[in-house]
Amino acid sequence: MTRARYQQVSLAETPYYHCISRCVRRAYLCGDDPLTGENYDHRKAWIVQRMQWLANQFAIDVCAYAVMSNHYHLVLCVDTGAGVAMSDDEVVARWTRLFPRNAQIIEMLRLNSTSRHARAQEAKTIGLWRERLQDISWFMRCLNERIARASNREDGCTGRFWEGRFKSQALLDERALVTCMAYVDLNPIRAGVNDTLEASDFTSIQERLIRQAQRLRTPNYRQQRLLRRRNTRHLQKTKRVQTLRPFSSAGGNAHNVLPITQTSYVALLDASVRALRSQRSGQAEPQFGNHPLLNQLDMSGSAWIEAVTLFHRHYATAAGDQVSLLAHHAIRQRQGETLRSPTKWIRGVPAAKHLFAA
């Protein structure tokens, strides 16, 4: 049964969410269409560019993304602190960049600023816009609607472009967040579309590697090839724009960064790519050894590979360890949500027991 969005998003529990949107009929509307032979890779760039622009308007950061042929994944972080810290003028400026016609509302109210009712209405309107700038549903609406309109215009048709409303999944703890980010970044490799992180076009890991290469005076041969890739042209136009939530620095404890370092994350993904290749060729899986990030997550190499391969099967509306999932279930009950079997099996708990060490 479809659940109301407010029952799926609870910022008091976690600011991190995994979102998925799929094209209608699972048609190849964002890549190579095997039926017509048409290539729609330019629509993938549309999605990335629109997502980057929206991240600079909303108080929402993009942690990871992957745009595939018929669907895309996003890992988002709602930065409530940034939303609260915005001045009223900044809220108005950001919202009216999204919806220019709404500027007339504020202009009219400010023309009548001597009226107490107009001042109260202005404060109420700005408060509503501030909430919406921290709302995942509005972020996804602004993303999907623009892409659907542009694609239908290009195809000369009308009707649905997306299969339905986007799916969202709460990431309740650090292990769920890092595992889900890796699951998203490894999507093209797991699907057999690419074999390396650098060749994984329209993914956040490729963007992070490009940004890293752009900061170097003398990039190595591998990085030079990455910067010359045809499908990265949309990223070359925004060299100075920070579009992804940054990783923490070694020993850093800033509140607005991811809880891991980029070096350890990329090293773990490189090891995961080798393991996935071996798995595909039927060879024995390479040993991860004493990997620092796996030690931090308290996971074994085999559990990690299973998690980043079958993440979508293990969890439903929320992902995390056993304690996080049980707490999330209890909060849902206290909120008055109707559950079919409130005292029975909870989706994801068996997987959490299996994947995460006690």
Residue pairs with C-beta under 8 A, 6 or more apart in sequence:
3 317
3 337
5 137
5 168
7 332
7 335
7 337
8 168
8 169
8 170
8 317
9 17
9 136
9 137
9 168
9 170
10 170
10 331
11 78
11 80
11 134
13 170
13 172
13 327
13 328
13 331
14 170
14 171
14 172
14 173
15 77
15 78
15 79
15 80
16 63
16 75
16 76
16 77
16 170
16 171
16 176
16 177
17 75
17 76
17 77
17 78
17 136
17 168
17 169
17 170
17 171
18 73
18 74
18 75
18 76
18 168
18 169
18 171
18 180
18 184
18 319
19 73
19 74
19 75
19 76
19 136
19 140
19 166
19 167
19 168
19 169
20 71
20 72
20 73
20 74
20 166
20 167
20 169
21 71
21 72
21 140
21 144
21 162
21 163
21 166
21 167
22 70
22 71
22 162
22 163
22 164
23 29
23 30
23 70
23 71
23 161
23 162
23 163
24 159
24 160
24 161
24 162
24 163
25 163
26 70
26 71
26 163
27 33
27 70
28 34
28 35
28 40
28 69
28 70
29 40
29 43
29 70
29 151
29 161
30 40
30 41
30 43
30 44
30 47
30 67
30 68
30 69
30 70
30 72
31 39
31 40
31 41
31 44
31 68
31 69
31 70
32 38
32 39
32 40
32 41
32 69
33 39
33 40
41 201
41 231
43 147
43 150
43 151
44 67
44 201
44 202
44 231
45 202
45 231
45 233
45 234
46 147
46 150
47 67
47 72
47 143
47 147
47 202
48 65
48 67
48 202
48 207
48 234
48 235
49 234
50 142
50 143
50 146
50 147
51 62
51 65
51 74
51 143
51 243
52 62
52 238
52 241
52 243
54 60
54 98
54 139
54 142
54 143
55 61
55 62
55 243
56 241
56 243
57 94
57 97
57 98
57 133
58 94
58 133
58 134
58 138
58 139
59 78
59 79
59 80
59 82
59 83
59 86
59 133
59 134
60 76
60 77
60 78
60 79
60 133
60 134
60 136
60 139
61 76
61 77
61 79
61 244
61 245
61 256
62 74
62 75
62 76
62 77
62 204
62 243
62 244
62 245
63 75
63 76
63 77
63 177
63 181
63 204
63 244
63 245
63 258
64 73
64 74
64 75
64 180
64 181
64 184
64 185
64 203
64 204
64 205
64 244
65 72
65 73
65 74
65 75
65 184
65 202
65 203
65 204
66 72
66 73
66 184
66 185
66 187
66 188
66 200
66 202
66 203
66 204
67 202
67 203
68 187
68 188
68 191
68 193
73 183
73 184
73 187
74 140
74 184
75 171
75 177
75 180
75 181
75 184
76 136
76 139
77 245
78 134
78 136
79 134
79 256
80 134
81 255
81 256
82 256
83 130
83 133
83 134
84 130
86 94
86 130
86 133
88 126
91 126
91 129
91 130
91 133
92 103
92 106
92 126
92 129
94 133
95 102
95 129
95 132
95 133
96 102
96 103
96 106
98 142
102 129
105 125
106 122
106 125
106 126
109 118
109 119
109 121
109 122
109 125
110 118
110 122
112 118
113 119
113 122
132 138
136 168
140 166
144 161
144 162
144 166
147 161
148 160
148 161
148 162
151 161
152 158
152 159
152 161
168 317
169 180
169 315
169 316
169 317
169 318
169 319
170 317
170 318
170 319
170 320
170 328
171 177
171 180
171 318
171 319
171 320
172 318
172 319
172 320
172 321
172 324
172 325
172 327
172 328
173 320
173 321
173 324
174 259
174 260
174 297
175 297
175 298
175 299
175 320
175 321
175 356
176 315
176 319
176 320
176 321
176 324
177 258
177 259
178 259
178 260
178 265
178 293
178 297
179 297
179 304
179 307
179 308
179 311
179 319
180 311
180 319
181 204
181 258
181 265
182 265
182 268
182 269
182 272
182 308
183 307
183 308
183 309
183 311
183 312
184 203
184 204
185 197
185 200
185 203
185 204
185 205
185 269
186 200
186 269
186 272
186 273
186 276
186 308
187 200
187 203
188 194
188 199
188 200
188 201
188 203
189 195
189 196
189 197
189 200
189 273
189 276
190 276
190 308
190 309
192 280
193 200
194 200
194 201
195 273
195 277
196 273
197 205
197 206
197 209
197 266
197 269
197 270
197 273
198 206
198 209
198 222
198 225
198 226
198 229
199 206
199 229
200 206
201 229
201 231
201 232
202 231
204 244
205 266
205 269
206 226
206 232
207 235
207 243
207 244
208 244
208 262
208 266
209 223
209 226
209 266
210 226
210 227
210 232
210 235
210 236
211 244
212 223
212 262
213 219
213 223
213 224
213 226
213 227
214 227
214 239
216 223
219 227
226 232
227 236
245 256
245 257
245 258
246 256
246 257
246 258
247 257
247 258
247 260
247 261
247 262
247 265
248 254
248 257
248 258
248 259
248 260
248 261
249 257
249 261
250 261
250 263
260 293
260 296
264 292
264 293
264 296
265 293
267 291
267 293
268 291
268 293
268 294
268 304
271 286
271 288
271 291
271 301
272 304
272 305
272 308
274 286
275 285
275 286
275 288
275 301
275 305
276 305
276 309
278 284
278 285
278 286
279 285
279 305
279 309
285 301
285 302
285 305
287 301
288 294
288 300
288 301
288 304
289 301
291 301
294 300
294 301
294 304
297 304
297 356
298 356
298 357
299 307
299 355
299 356
299 357
300 357
303 354
303 355
303 356
303 357
306 355
307 314
307 355
311 319
314 348
314 351
314 352
314 355
315 347
315 348
315 351
316 347
316 348
317 347
318 324
318 325
318 328
318 348
319 325
319 348
320 328
320 348
320 352
321 352
321 356
322 349
322 352
322 353
322 356
324 352
325 346
325 348
325 349
325 352
326 346
326 349
329 342
329 346
332 339
333 339
333 342
